[in-house]
Every structure is written in structure tokens, then in C-alpha cells.
């Protein structure tokens, strides 16, 4: 029987600790970067690597010597117009910089996201942009930071379009503030009894919007009832499921539904109509994101407008212009009131 310990291969971080230098110095010394490394530091790095048996990744060597002229965009769901609008902004900014865009779909899975990043490193993109809600409680967070950190030390650039959770350039969206202002607007339209369709708690974008909406209700000073909360997937089919459950439960105590994104709201409107409930007449409905189809549904959907194309533009420009320290840019949001949430008159009743 083999009693030798089962040890993992040494990493660049191990070499840096052994040599007493930074990870960036190890990368430059071993991966062929043109940046200068003092000869004594280079000697210490090579000695530490030899002692530990560290072998540089071929993909890291290639990135240090010169990346391809591509931007790799990782999105949560290619069918969601939210990500299509972000991709349009990324593509436009990439064209301005003489770069092209490749796209990968993580399916809202942290494990798949990490797997994609690992594969992308070998393809040597100039920039990796990850768009989509961060997921709370996942065990992939630290491995993702390490993968992206090593990619960055070898010359790559990283940007997130998400919550400020990872130590990289980040474009954030004012989810909490937008939902809070929407709540104020709906109370101002006369609504007092709400249902909220939200995603599971670990989906941070949903949680930010849910908490912002609750804050707005509590701040309004009106006699607002405690909302009915229905949890479903962060998708159109999730909105349909939430609406089915609300109808089955009964909704005599609900005047308006707030769905935490537009695709959930649009799915809910379809199911409500199938159940004989007319959105905007029998039950008000509001969403968040103001995707293009929000104006095309009947009735047009009240939403919180997010300049998603601008988010994609800003992410690219941030990575191409910022220094070594992680930068942040926030995208503002604004409430857009439409016919799905008319001013509520005391005489309004469901049929």
C-alpha cells in the first residue's frame, strides 16, 4: 500500500510564497512576459519552481506572450433578452477597439461558469466579461477568483456585470434603488396589496430587487399589507409557474404583482390571461429591466428601465482603460409606468 500523501500539484501561488515574491512576478519570470523582472528575483522564482516541481501552464505562457484579439463574454441565459442587450453593448465597444466577441452560456450555473473560465484561459482572449447575478453560498467563488486572478496576472483583463462580489472591475446595476422607486410609484398609483414573484434567495439580483421593493413599501407611509411572496425560477416559465400558484391560492387580497424581472412578469401575464384574469384591469403587473418586449405585450408592461447596452459598453471600456486596481461603475435605473399598472380607482374590482 502506498503511504505517500495525496498532494495537489503546486500552483503559482505556492511558488510565490516559496520565493517571497508576488504572483505577478512569478508569472513574468516563468511565462515569458516582456515586462522586466530583476535578475535576483527571477533566479529565486526559478529555484522555487524547481524545488516545488512547478510546471507553468501552457495557456498562461501564451497569454503572457500575446493574447488574441477577442473578448469572451459569459452570460447566464442566451434566450433572455437581458443578456442579449448586454451582448449588443459589448459587441459595439469591442468593434470600436478592433476586437471581436465570442460568447459562452453558463446556464445560471456557478459550476458551469467556472468550467467555462478554465477553458477560456487556454484560448487566450484579451478580456473575459462575466454577466449575470452572483449566486450566494456557492463553493465555486474562491476557485473562480483564483482562475481569474491567474489569468489577469498573465496579461488578461476581467470585468463583471453583476454585484460587487469579486475583486475585479465591476459594472453594477442599481437593483435595490430601482425596485424601491417602483414601490413608491405603485403606492402613489393607489396600490396597497401586492404579490411579489421572486427567484430563490441565493440569486442575488432577485434578492436585491425584492429587498428594495419591500423597503419602498415600508417607506411609503401608506397602509400597505404584507406582500404575498411566491418563489419561482428566474425565467419566463418561472413567472408562469408563480402565476399558476397565485391563481390556485386565490388572490382576493392582491391588487398588483411585482415580478423581479420582465421575463417573469411576461410569463405571469400569459398565465393570468389563460385563467381569465386580465392584466392591467383585474390585476396590475410590473416587472424589472424594461426589455424590448415589455413595450410590445398587451397591455404594455410597467418596468424599471436598465440601460443594458450601456452596461455592456461600460464593461469593455472599463477593462481596456483601468489600471491594476479593481474599478467600479454603477448603471442607474428609472421607473417606467405603463398601462399594466393604471391608476387604481376605489371602484376597481376583479370580475
Protein Blocks (a to p, Z undefined) as FASTA:
>chain_A
ZZbdcdddddfklmmmmnopafklmmmmmnopabdcdfklmmmmmmmmmmnopacdfklm
mmmnopcfbdcdddfblklmklmmmmmmmmmmmmmnopacddddeklpaklmmmmmmmmm
mnopabdcdeddddehiaklmmmmmmmmmmmmnopacddddddfbccddddddfklmmmm
mmmmmmmnopabdcdddddfklmklmmmmmmmmmmmmmnopacdddddddddfbfklmmm
mmmmmmmnopalbcbdcdfbfklmmmmmmmmmmnopaghkloccddehjaaklmmpccdd
ddddddfklmmmmmmmmmmmmcfbdcdddddddddddfklccddfklccZZ
